[in-house]
């Protein structure tokens, strides 16, 4: 009979005790992953273990795609409309891909400065000399008559008072030198062009003045200038710059319609395309209402829902034809520079050294890229779908047949699963898709290839305005850092303001201070540089908390000089010598009684900088476009103007 040893007595401690665990995990000596990416080769056992580690021995019941069938609709852009969607006053125009959409959105009227007037005058002379056959002396007589009728004025100073035009000229050395050189030697080509365009019969007055006694010669000059010189000049003039052409119906003689919105400091526009739903053709609005970066792309658009529906056969104007394509392709593995081969041990080229990628644990972007490259790259396939520039494509059907003959109906990832229509956002996945307004749970299935430029040359800004907050003064300032110099370039706004102030101070008469026994002098307010234009926070109508910034005015005070308080019209704008007027087009447009506001959110704490510059590009048809556009960037923080009110200034002791 076997003897069973007695069991040991186990003492149980019912008192609570502190139990702790230590987690053991490997920690690399180096924070870099370079060595792990080199695929170093060891002995055979190590290589087998490495294959097991990366899953090459794991059997998976899957197949590769053999071919794919795709069916999709392609529609071209049909119309374009500048301005906000709610602004129904702006007409829309038929879109043509002969011009880049970026140019059509950004372009605005180019101001007629001194340089442009002289350039137009010189081209008039070139055409007259080449197309009008006259003796040399008669050429001189005709050109002298043009100089007399359309002179280049040279501002003159006032002996007893002041001249604002002369002061502005003194603050612009480059323009002053050009005026001194061209006054009396050239004529204003822009005024000559407007005179003929508005009244072609005026050429008879010009010819009769030059040839009062020779009717035949006068008729020859009228015929040549009207039928040969003027058409060629107008053709050259229209090719200089790309400018907007739509006229504001409420103000036909005013500026042309452009997409820039002053209140938001952004471009607002829409492009119209078409889509097919249930046998009907529907407008598809692609809205861009927050574009200001200077480079337009597909992600600058949102889909605006519309209820306008009409049948396919209806002629809406423009190119509204929707083309349906059916294609069968052989999918290929996704390829890009540095992509690994399908098998782990297959040799690759050395054009991209993945092992040299510098990465650490905090570099999430590169970690995601490497994770996709090594783990998921083999599961992605691609096949080409050709699209024309300026078209929008919507995939209707995608069926993939694998090597086992099974057919798979592929659904867009952004739609979620078919079994759960209320699937949450985390269950969806989409990329390179435009958002559809009013439907935050889904993304639009269309792919838009906007007709924008690949690259463009951009000149130095001719205008630069920095909007910055001044918390001490409770104001926002529009600081004109760069203003136009009248010759197609920009100049320092601060230097021009100092020069203009010095001119006015030189015209004033310093009055001696009244003798007083007081220790302090009271000063109502000090002044700020004239290139600092104030914006005053004002309450939005019918709102208790919303604030907008309204363009204000700074008084111009010159000691010992009486300024003219009367208003007058200069270049279509009401000016007053007692008020500091802005000298940049960016701020001049805000000097509008109908809408002198900027939204509060457009001037954050870091500020906002808006520039205006010329750009040039070449389109796919070989045509060159030059236009004047704007761009908004982040500022450099808050600022202080030094504006103070109600000062008590100590009186310096008598020497």
C-alpha positions as CSV (number, residue, x, y, z in Angstrom):
1,X,0.0,0.0,0.0
2,X,1.6,3.2,-1.0
3,X,2.3,5.8,1.5
4,X,0.9,9.2,0.8
5,X,3.0,12.0,2.1
6,X,1.1,14.6,4.1
7,X,0.2,17.8,2.3
8,X,1.9,20.9,3.4
9,X,-0.1,23.4,5.4
10,X,-0.7,26.6,3.4
11,X,-1.1,29.6,5.5
12,X,-3.7,32.1,4.2
13,X,-3.1,35.7,5.0
14,X,-6.5,37.6,4.9
15,X,-4.9,40.9,5.4
16,X,-4.7,43.2,2.3
17,X,-1.4,43.5,0.6
18,X,0.1,45.6,-2.2
19,X,0.6,43.7,-5.5
20,X,2.5,45.3,-8.4
21,X,3.6,44.1,-11.8
22,X,6.4,45.2,-14.0
23,X,5.9,45.1,-17.7
24,X,8.8,43.8,-19.7
25,X,9.2,45.2,-23.2
26,X,12.1,45.5,-25.5
27,X,13.5,49.0,-25.9
28,X,15.8,49.8,-28.8
29,X,19.1,51.5,-28.0
30,X,18.6,53.9,-30.9
31,X,15.5,55.9,-31.7
32,X,16.1,55.5,-35.4
33,X,14.5,52.7,-37.5
34,X,17.2,52.6,-40.1
35,X,18.6,49.2,-39.3
36,X,15.2,47.5,-39.3
37,X,14.6,48.8,-42.8
38,X,17.8,47.5,-44.3
39,X,16.6,43.8,-44.6
40,X,20.0,42.5,-43.5
41,X,20.8,38.9,-44.5
42,X,22.1,36.3,-41.9
43,X,22.1,32.5,-41.8
44,X,19.4,30.3,-43.2
45,X,17.6,29.8,-39.9
46,X,17.5,33.6,-39.4
47,X,16.1,34.1,-42.9
48,X,13.3,31.5,-42.2
49,X,12.4,33.2,-39.0
50,X,12.3,36.5,-40.7
51,X,9.9,35.2,-43.3
52,X,7.7,33.8,-40.6
53,X,7.9,37.2,-38.8
54,X,6.5,39.1,-41.8
55,X,3.8,36.6,-42.6
56,X,5.1,34.9,-45.7
57,X,4.2,31.5,-44.4
58,X,0.6,32.5,-43.6
59,X,-2.0,31.1,-46.0
60,X,-4.7,33.5,-47.0
61,X,-7.8,32.7,-49.1
62,X,-7.7,35.6,-51.5
63,X,-7.0,36.3,-55.1
64,X,-5.6,39.1,-57.2
65,X,-7.7,41.1,-59.6
66,X,-7.7,39.9,-63.1
67,X,-9.5,42.8,-64.8
68,X,-12.0,45.5,-63.9
69,X,-15.0,47.0,-65.5
70,X,-15.8,50.7,-64.8
71,X,-18.7,52.9,-65.9
72,X,-18.6,56.6,-65.3
73,X,-20.1,60.0,-66.4
74,X,-18.0,63.0,-67.4
75,X,-19.4,66.5,-67.7
76,X,-17.6,69.7,-68.5
77,X,-18.0,73.0,-66.7
78,X,-20.8,75.0,-68.4
79,X,-21.0,78.4,-66.6
80,X,-19.1,80.6,-64.2
81,X,-20.4,83.2,-61.8
82,X,-18.4,85.7,-59.8
83,X,-19.5,86.8,-56.3
84,X,-21.3,85.2,-53.4
85,X,-23.9,82.5,-54.1
86,X,-26.7,84.6,-52.5
87,X,-25.8,87.6,-54.7
88,X,-28.2,87.0,-57.5
89,X,-27.5,90.4,-59.1
90,X,-24.3,89.2,-60.6
91,X,-25.0,87.5,-64.0
92,X,-23.4,84.2,-64.9
93,X,-21.5,83.6,-68.1
94,X,-20.8,80.6,-70.3
95,X,-17.5,79.0,-69.4
96,X,-14.8,78.3,-72.0
97,X,-11.7,76.2,-71.3
98,X,-9.7,78.7,-73.4
99,X,-8.9,80.6,-70.2
100,X,-7.7,79.1,-66.9
101,X,-10.4,79.2,-64.2
102,X,-7.8,80.7,-61.8
103,X,-7.3,83.6,-64.1
104,X,-11.1,84.1,-64.5
105,X,-11.5,84.1,-60.7
106,X,-8.6,86.4,-59.7
107,X,-8.5,88.9,-62.5
108,X,-9.6,92.5,-61.9
109,X,-9.4,95.8,-63.8
110,X,-5.8,97.0,-64.1
111,X,-5.6,100.7,-63.0
112,X,-4.5,103.2,-65.7
113,X,-1.4,104.7,-64.2
114,X,1.2,107.0,-65.7
115,X,3.3,104.1,-67.1
116,X,0.3,102.7,-68.9
117,X,-0.7,106.1,-70.3
118,X,2.8,106.6,-71.7
119,X,2.9,103.0,-73.1
120,X,-0.4,103.5,-74.9
121,X,0.8,106.8,-76.3
122,X,4.0,105.3,-77.7
123,X,2.0,102.5,-79.3
124,X,-0.3,105.0,-80.9
125,X,2.7,106.8,-82.4
126,X,4.1,103.5,-83.7
127,X,0.9,102.6,-85.5
128,X,0.4,106.1,-86.9
129,X,4.0,106.1,-88.3
130,X,3.6,102.6,-89.9
131,X,0.0,102.8,-91.3
132,X,-0.4,106.5,-92.0
133,X,1.7,107.7,-95.0
134,X,2.4,111.3,-94.5
135,X,5.4,113.6,-95.0
136,X,7.7,114.0,-92.0
137,X,6.6,117.5,-91.2
138,X,2.9,116.5,-91.2
139,X,3.7,113.7,-88.7
140,X,5.2,116.3,-86.4
141,X,2.1,118.5,-86.8
142,X,-0.3,115.6,-86.0
143,X,1.7,114.5,-83.0
144,X,1.9,118.0,-81.7
145,X,-1.8,118.3,-81.9
146,X,-2.2,115.1,-79.9
147,X,0.2,116.5,-77.2
148,X,-1.9,119.6,-77.0
149,X,-5.3,117.8,-76.8
150,X,-4.1,115.0,-74.4
151,X,-1.2,116.4,-72.4
152,X,0.6,114.7,-69.5
153,X,0.0,117.2,-66.7
154,X,2.8,118.2,-64.3
155,X,1.5,119.1,-60.9
156,X,2.5,122.6,-59.8
157,X,2.9,123.8,-56.3
158,X,0.8,126.7,-54.8
159,X,2.7,129.8,-53.9
160,X,0.3,131.0,-51.2
161,X,-1.1,127.7,-50.0
162,X,-0.7,124.1,-50.8
163,X,-1.5,121.6,-53.5
164,X,-2.4,118.0,-52.5
165,X,-1.6,116.7,-56.0
166,X,1.9,118.3,-55.8
167,X,2.4,116.9,-52.3
168,X,1.5,113.4,-53.5
169,X,3.9,113.8,-56.4
170,X,6.6,114.9,-54.1
171,X,6.1,111.8,-52.0
172,X,6.6,109.6,-55.1
173,X,10.1,110.3,-56.5
174,X,9.9,107.7,-59.3
175,X,6.6,109.2,-60.7
176,X,7.8,112.7,-60.2
177,X,10.9,112.1,-62.3
178,X,8.9,110.4,-65.1
179,X,6.4,113.3,-65.1
180,X,9.2,115.8,-65.5
181,X,10.7,113.8,-68.3
182,X,7.4,113.2,-70.3
183,X,5.5,116.4,-69.7
184,X,5.3,118.3,-73.0
185,X,7.1,115.4,-74.9
186,X,4.4,112.7,-74.8
187,X,0.6,112.6,-74.8
188,X,-1.9,110.6,-72.8
189,X,-2.6,107.5,-74.9
190,X,-5.4,106.3,-72.7
191,X,-7.5,109.5,-73.0
192,X,-7.0,109.5,-76.8
193,X,-8.3,105.9,-76.9
194,X,-11.3,106.7,-74.7
195,X,-12.1,109.7,-76.8
196,X,-12.1,107.7,-80.1
197,X,-14.0,104.7,-78.5
198,X,-16.7,107.0,-77.1
199,X,-17.0,109.2,-80.2
200,X,-15.3,108.0,-83.4
201,X,-16.5,111.1,-85.2
202,X,-14.1,113.2,-83.1
203,X,-11.4,112.1,-85.6
204,X,-12.9,114.5,-88.1
205,X,-12.3,117.4,-85.7
206,X,-8.6,116.3,-85.3
207,X,-8.1,115.9,-89.1
208,X,-9.7,119.2,-89.9
209,X,-7.5,120.9,-87.3
210,X,-4.4,119.5,-88.9
211,X,-5.6,120.0,-92.5
212,X,-8.0,122.9,-92.5
213,X,-7.6,123.6,-96.2
214,X,-7.1,120.1,-97.6
215,X,-10.3,118.0,-97.5
216,X,-8.8,115.0,-99.4
217,X,-5.9,114.7,-96.9
218,X,-8.2,115.1,-94.0
219,X,-10.5,112.3,-95.3
220,X,-7.5,110.1,-95.8
221,X,-6.4,110.6,-92.2
222,X,-9.9,110.0,-90.9
223,X,-10.2,106.8,-92.9
224,X,-6.8,105.4,-91.9
225,X,-7.1,106.2,-88.2
226,X,-10.7,104.9,-87.9
227,X,-10.4,101.7,-90.0
228,X,-6.8,100.7,-89.6
229,X,-5.0,102.3,-86.7
230,X,-7.8,102.1,-84.1
231,X,-8.8,98.4,-84.7
232,X,-5.1,97.3,-84.4
233,X,-4.6,99.4,-81.3
234,X,-7.7,98.0,-79.7
235,X,-6.6,94.4,-80.5
236,X,-3.2,95.1,-78.9
237,X,-4.8,96.9,-75.9
238,X,-7.2,93.9,-75.1
239,X,-4.2,91.5,-75.2
240,X,-2.2,93.4,-72.6
241,X,-4.1,92.1,-69.6
242,X,-6.8,89.6,-68.8
243,X,-9.6,91.7,-67.2
244,X,-13.2,91.0,-66.2
245,X,-15.8,91.8,-68.8
246,X,-19.2,91.4,-67.0
247,X,-20.9,94.7,-66.3
248,X,-22.8,95.4,-63.1
249,X,-26.4,96.0,-64.2
250,X,-27.0,98.3,-61.2
251,X,-24.0,100.5,-62.2
252,X,-23.2,100.1,-65.9
253,X,-20.6,102.8,-65.9
254,X,-19.0,101.5,-62.7
255,X,-16.3,98.9,-62.3
256,X,-16.7,95.4,-63.8
257,X,-17.8,92.5,-61.7
258,X,-15.0,90.6,-59.9
259,X,-15.0,87.7,-57.5
260,X,-13.1,89.4,-54.6
261,X,-15.3,90.2,-51.6
262,X,-13.9,93.0,-49.5
263,X,-15.8,92.0,-46.3
264,X,-14.3,88.6,-46.1
265,X,-11.0,89.4,-47.9
266,X,-11.5,86.3,-50.0
267,X,-12.7,85.3,-53.5
268,X,-16.2,84.0,-53.8
269,X,-17.4,82.3,-57.0
270,X,-19.1,79.3,-58.4
271,X,-18.7,77.0,-61.3
272,X,-21.7,75.1,-62.8
273,X,-21.5,71.6,-64.2
274,X,-24.1,68.9,-64.8
275,X,-25.0,65.5,-63.4
276,X,-27.6,62.8,-64.3
277,X,-30.1,61.5,-61.7
278,X,-33.0,59.2,-62.6
279,X,-32.9,60.2,-66.3
280,X,-32.8,63.9,-65.7
281,X,-30.0,66.4,-65.9
282,X,-29.4,68.5,-62.8
283,X,-27.2,71.5,-62.2
284,X,-24.2,70.8,-60.1
285,X,-22.8,73.9,-58.3
286,X,-19.2,73.8,-57.4
287,X,-18.8,76.7,-54.9
288,X,-15.6,78.3,-53.8
289,X,-16.2,80.9,-51.2
290,X,-13.0,80.9,-49.1
291,X,-10.3,81.0,-51.8
292,X,-7.4,83.4,-51.1
293,X,-4.2,81.3,-51.1
294,X,-3.2,82.3,-54.7
295,X,-3.3,78.7,-56.1
296,X,-6.7,77.2,-56.9
297,X,-7.2,73.4,-56.8
298,X,-10.0,70.9,-56.3
299,X,-10.0,71.1,-52.5
300,X,-11.1,74.8,-52.8
301,X,-14.6,73.7,-53.9
302,X,-17.7,72.4,-52.2
303,X,-20.8,71.0,-53.7
304,X,-23.9,73.2,-53.2
305,X,-27.2,71.3,-53.4
306,X,-29.7,72.5,-56.0
307,X,-33.3,71.7,-56.8
308,X,-33.2,72.9,-60.4
309,X,-34.0,69.9,-62.7
310,X,-34.6,69.7,-66.4
311,X,-34.6,66.9,-69.0
312,X,-31.5,65.8,-70.8
313,X,-32.6,67.1,-74.2
314,X,-33.1,70.7,-73.0
315,X,-30.6,73.2,-74.3
316,X,-29.3,75.1,-71.3
317,X,-26.5,76.9,-73.1
318,X,-22.8,76.2,-73.1
319,X,-21.5,72.6,-73.2
320,X,-24.0,70.6,-71.1
321,X,-23.5,67.3,-72.8
322,X,-22.7,64.4,-70.4
323,X,-20.7,61.6,-71.8
324,X,-20.9,58.1,-70.4
325,X,-17.8,55.9,-70.7
326,X,-17.5,52.1,-70.3
327,X,-14.0,50.7,-70.0
328,X,-12.4,47.4,-69.1
329,X,-8.8,47.5,-67.7
330,X,-6.2,45.2,-66.3
331,X,-5.4,46.5,-62.8
332,X,-1.7,46.8,-61.9
333,X,0.0,47.1,-58.5
334,X,0.3,50.6,-57.2
335,X,3.6,52.0,-58.2
336,X,5.5,55.1,-57.0
337,X,9.1,56.0,-56.4
338,X,10.5,53.8,-53.6
339,X,7.5,51.4,-53.6
340,X,8.6,47.9,-52.5
341,X,8.3,44.9,-54.7
342,X,5.5,42.3,-54.1
343,X,7.9,39.7,-52.6
344,X,10.1,40.6,-49.6
345,X,13.4,39.1,-50.9
346,X,13.1,40.4,-54.4
347,X,15.9,42.8,-55.4
348,X,14.9,46.4,-56.0
349,X,16.6,49.3,-57.7
350,X,18.6,51.8,-55.6
351,X,16.9,55.0,-56.9
352,X,15.1,55.5,-53.6
353,X,17.0,54.3,-50.4
354,X,14.2,53.6,-48.0
355,X,16.7,52.6,-45.3
356,X,18.1,56.1,-45.3
357,X,14.7,57.6,-44.3
358,X,15.4,59.6,-41.1
359,X,12.5,59.0,-38.8
360,X,11.8,59.0,-35.0
361,X,8.9,58.0,-32.8
362,X,7.4,61.5,-33.1
363,X,7.4,61.7,-36.9
364,X,3.8,60.4,-37.4
365,X,3.6,61.4,-41.1
366,X,6.6,59.3,-42.2
367,X,5.6,56.5,-39.9
368,X,2.2,56.3,-41.6
369,X,3.9,56.4,-45.0
370,X,6.3,53.5,-44.1
371,X,3.4,51.6,-42.6
372,X,1.5,51.8,-45.8
373,X,4.5,51.1,-47.9
374,X,5.5,47.8,-46.1
375,X,2.2,46.4,-44.9
376,X,-0.6,47.6,-47.3
377,X,1.0,48.5,-50.5
378,X,0.5,45.1,-52.1
379,X,-3.3,45.3,-51.5
380,X,-3.8,48.4,-53.7
381,X,-4.2,48.4,-57.4
382,X,-4.7,51.1,-60.0
383,X,-5.9,51.6,-63.5
384,X,-6.0,54.8,-65.6
385,X,-9.1,56.9,-66.2
386,X,-8.5,59.8,-68.6
387,X,-10.2,63.1,-67.9
388,X,-10.1,66.5,-69.7
389,X,-9.2,69.6,-67.8
390,X,-12.2,71.4,-66.6
391,X,-14.4,68.3,-66.2
392,X,-16.0,66.4,-63.4
393,X,-16.2,62.6,-63.3
394,X,-18.6,60.4,-61.3
395,X,-18.1,56.7,-61.2
396,X,-21.4,54.9,-61.5
397,X,-20.2,51.3,-61.4
398,X,-17.0,49.4,-60.6
399,X,-16.8,45.6,-60.9
400,X,-13.6,43.7,-60.3
401,X,-13.1,40.1,-61.4
402,X,-10.4,38.1,-59.7
403,X,-8.3,35.3,-61.0
404,X,-10.8,32.7,-59.6
405,X,-13.6,34.2,-61.7
406,X,-15.4,35.8,-58.8
407,X,-17.0,39.2,-59.4
408,X,-16.8,41.9,-56.7
409,X,-19.0,45.0,-56.9
410,X,-16.9,47.8,-55.4
411,X,-18.7,50.5,-53.5
412,X,-17.3,53.9,-52.6
413,X,-15.6,53.9,-49.2
414,X,-17.2,57.2,-48.3
415,X,-20.7,55.8,-48.5
416,X,-20.3,53.2,-45.7
417,X,-21.7,49.7,-45.7
418,X,-25.0,48.7,-47.4
419,X,-26.2,46.9,-44.3
420,X,-26.0,49.8,-42.0
421,X,-27.2,53.1,-43.5
422,X,-26.6,54.9,-40.2
423,X,-23.0,54.0,-40.0
424,X,-21.0,56.5,-38.0
425,X,-18.3,58.7,-39.5
426,X,-15.5,56.5,-38.1
427,X,-16.8,53.7,-40.2
428,X,-16.3,55.6,-43.4
429,X,-13.2,56.5,-45.3
430,X,-12.7,59.0,-48.1
431,X,-9.9,61.0,-49.6
432,X,-9.7,63.5,-52.5
433,X,-13.4,64.0,-52.3
434,X,-15.3,67.3,-52.1
435,X,-17.7,68.0,-49.3
436,X,-21.4,68.3,-50.0
437,X,-23.0,71.1,-48.0
438,X,-25.9,70.1,-45.8
439,X,-24.7,66.4,-45.7
440,X,-21.8,66.2,-43.3
441,X,-22.1,62.4,-43.0
442,X,-21.2,61.7,-46.7
443,X,-18.8,63.0,-49.2
444,X,-19.5,63.6,-52.9
445,X,-18.4,60.8,-55.2
446,X,-17.3,63.1,-58.0
447,X,-13.7,63.8,-59.0
448,X,-13.1,67.3,-60.2
449,X,-10.2,68.3,-62.4
450,X,-10.3,72.1,-62.3
451,X,-8.8,74.0,-65.2
452,X,-6.1,75.8,-63.2
453,X,-2.6,76.7,-64.0
454,X,0.3,74.3,-63.2
455,X,2.7,77.2,-62.4
456,X,2.7,81.0,-62.8
457,X,5.2,83.7,-62.5
458,X,4.4,86.3,-59.8
459,X,5.8,89.8,-59.6
460,X,6.6,91.8,-56.5
461,X,3.5,93.2,-54.8
462,X,2.4,96.6,-56.0
463,X,0.2,96.8,-52.9
464,X,0.6,95.2,-49.5
465,X,-1.7,96.0,-46.6
466,X,-1.4,94.4,-43.1
467,X,-4.5,94.3,-40.9
468,X,-3.4,94.1,-37.3
469,X,-5.1,94.5,-33.9
470,X,-4.3,97.3,-31.5
471,X,-5.7,96.2,-28.2
472,X,-4.6,99.4,-26.4
473,X,-6.5,101.6,-28.8
474,X,-9.3,99.1,-29.3
475,X,-8.9,99.4,-33.1
476,X,-7.8,97.5,-36.1
477,X,-5.3,99.2,-38.4
478,X,-4.9,98.7,-42.1
479,X,-1.2,99.5,-42.5
480,X,-0.2,100.3,-46.1
481,X,3.2,98.8,-46.3
482,X,3.4,98.9,-50.1
483,X,1.5,101.3,-52.4
484,X,1.6,101.7,-56.2
485,X,4.2,104.2,-57.5
486,X,2.3,104.9,-60.7
487,X,4.8,103.0,-62.9
488,X,3.5,99.5,-62.4
489,X,5.6,98.8,-59.3
490,X,5.3,99.3,-55.6
491,X,7.0,101.7,-53.2
492,X,7.2,102.0,-49.4
493,X,4.0,103.2,-47.9
494,X,5.7,104.5,-44.8
495,X,8.3,106.5,-46.7
496,X,5.5,108.1,-48.9
497,X,3.6,109.0,-45.7
498,X,6.6,110.7,-44.1
499,X,7.3,112.6,-47.3
500,X,3.7,113.8,-47.6
501,X,3.7,114.9,-43.9
502,X,7.0,116.8,-44.4
503,X,5.4,118.6,-47.3
504,X,2.4,119.8,-45.3
505,X,4.5,120.7,-42.3
506,X,6.7,122.8,-44.6
507,X,3.6,124.7,-45.8
508,X,2.5,125.4,-42.2
509,X,3.6,128.2,-40.0
510,X,4.8,127.3,-36.6
511,X,3.0,129.5,-34.0
512,X,4.9,130.2,-30.8
513,X,3.6,128.7,-27.6
514,X,1.7,130.9,-25.3
515,X,3.7,131.7,-22.2
516,X,2.2,129.9,-19.1
517,X,3.2,129.2,-15.6
518,X,1.6,125.7,-15.7
519,X,3.6,122.6,-15.1
520,X,1.7,120.6,-17.8
521,X,0.3,121.1,-21.2
522,X,-3.0,119.3,-22.2
523,X,-3.0,117.6,-25.6
524,X,-6.2,116.3,-26.9
525,X,-4.7,113.6,-29.2
526,X,-1.5,112.8,-31.0
527,X,-1.1,111.7,-34.6
528,X,-0.2,108.4,-36.3
529,X,1.5,107.9,-39.7
530,X,-0.7,108.6,-42.7
531,X,-0.3,105.0,-43.9
532,X,-2.1,103.7,-40.8
533,X,-5.9,103.6,-41.7
534,X,-8.2,102.9,-38.7
535,X,-11.1,100.4,-38.6
536,X,-13.5,100.9,-35.7
537,X,-15.4,97.9,-34.1
538,X,-19.1,98.3,-34.6
539,X,-22.1,96.1,-33.7
540,X,-23.7,94.2,-36.5
541,X,-27.3,95.4,-37.1
542,X,-30.0,93.1,-35.5
543,X,-27.3,91.4,-33.3
544,X,-26.2,91.9,-29.7
545,X,-22.7,90.4,-29.8
546,X,-21.5,90.2,-33.4
547,X,-18.9,92.7,-34.3
548,X,-17.6,94.1,-37.6
549,X,-14.8,96.5,-38.3
550,X,-15.9,99.6,-40.1
551,X,-13.5,101.8,-42.1
552,X,-12.8,105.0,-40.1
553,X,-11.1,108.2,-40.9
554,X,-8.1,110.0,-39.3
555,X,-8.0,113.9,-39.4
556,X,-5.1,115.6,-41.0
557,X,-3.9,118.4,-38.7
558,X,-1.2,120.7,-39.9
559,X,-0.1,123.5,-37.5
560,X,-0.5,126.9,-39.0
561,X,-2.1,125.7,-42.2
562,X,-5.8,126.0,-43.1
563,X,-6.8,122.9,-45.1
564,X,-9.7,122.9,-47.6
565,X,-12.7,121.2,-45.9
566,X,-14.7,120.9,-49.2
567,X,-15.3,117.5,-50.7
568,X,-14.3,116.9,-54.3
569,X,-14.3,113.9,-56.7
570,X,-10.9,112.4,-57.7
571,X,-10.9,109.3,-59.8
572,X,-14.5,108.5,-58.9
573,X,-13.8,108.8,-55.1
574,X,-14.8,111.6,-52.7
575,X,-11.7,113.0,-51.0
576,X,-11.2,115.8,-48.5
577,X,-7.9,117.4,-47.6
578,X,-8.8,117.4,-43.9
579,X,-9.1,113.6,-43.9
580,X,-6.2,111.2,-44.5
581,X,-7.1,109.2,-47.6
582,X,-5.8,105.7,-48.3
583,X,-3.5,105.3,-51.3
584,X,-4.0,101.6,-52.0
585,X,-6.8,100.0,-54.0
586,X,-7.3,97.4,-51.3
587,X,-8.4,100.1,-48.9
588,X,-10.0,102.4,-51.4
589,X,-12.6,99.8,-52.2
590,X,-13.6,99.7,-48.6
591,X,-14.3,103.4,-48.7
592,X,-17.8,102.5,-49.8
593,X,-20.9,103.8,-47.8
594,X,-22.8,100.7,-48.8
595,X,-20.4,98.2,-47.3
596,X,-17.3,99.6,-45.5
597,X,-17.0,96.6,-43.2
598,X,-14.6,93.7,-42.6
599,X,-15.7,90.6,-40.7
600,X,-14.2,90.3,-37.3
601,X,-12.9,86.7,-37.9
602,X,-10.9,87.9,-40.8
603,X,-8.5,89.8,-38.5
604,X,-7.4,87.3,-35.9
605,X,-4.8,87.9,-33.2
606,X,-1.9,87.2,-35.5
607,X,-3.3,89.6,-38.1
608,X,-3.8,89.3,-41.8
609,X,-1.7,90.5,-44.8
610,X,-3.3,91.0,-48.2
611,X,-1.1,91.6,-51.3
612,X,-1.9,92.6,-54.9
613,X,0.5,91.6,-57.7
614,X,0.7,90.8,-61.3
615,X,0.9,87.2,-62.5
616,X,1.7,85.6,-65.8
617,X,1.1,82.1,-67.1
618,X,0.9,80.1,-70.3
619,X,-2.2,78.0,-71.0
620,X,-2.3,74.7,-72.9
621,X,-3.4,76.4,-76.1
622,X,-0.2,78.4,-76.1
623,X,-1.8,81.7,-75.1
624,X,-0.1,83.9,-72.5
625,X,-2.3,85.5,-69.8
626,X,-1.2,88.4,-67.5
627,X,-3.6,89.4,-64.8
628,X,-3.7,91.3,-61.5
629,X,-4.7,89.2,-58.5
630,X,-4.8,89.2,-54.7
631,X,-3.6,86.9,-52.0
632,X,-4.2,86.7,-48.3
633,X,-1.7,85.4,-45.8
634,X,-1.3,85.2,-42.0
635,X,0.2,88.3,-40.4
636,X,3.0,88.7,-37.8
637,X,1.0,89.5,-34.7
638,X,-0.5,92.5,-33.0
639,X,0.8,96.1,-33.3
640,X,0.6,99.4,-31.5
641,X,0.0,102.7,-33.3
642,X,0.9,104.8,-30.3
643,X,-2.4,106.7,-30.5
644,X,-3.1,108.5,-27.3
645,X,-5.9,110.8,-26.1
646,X,-6.1,113.3,-23.2
647,X,-2.4,113.7,-22.5
648,X,-0.8,115.9,-19.9
649,X,2.7,116.7,-21.1
650,X,5.2,118.2,-18.6
651,X,6.5,121.6,-19.6
652,X,10.3,121.5,-19.9
653,X,12.0,123.9,-17.5
654,X,13.2,127.2,-19.0
655,X,16.9,127.2,-19.8
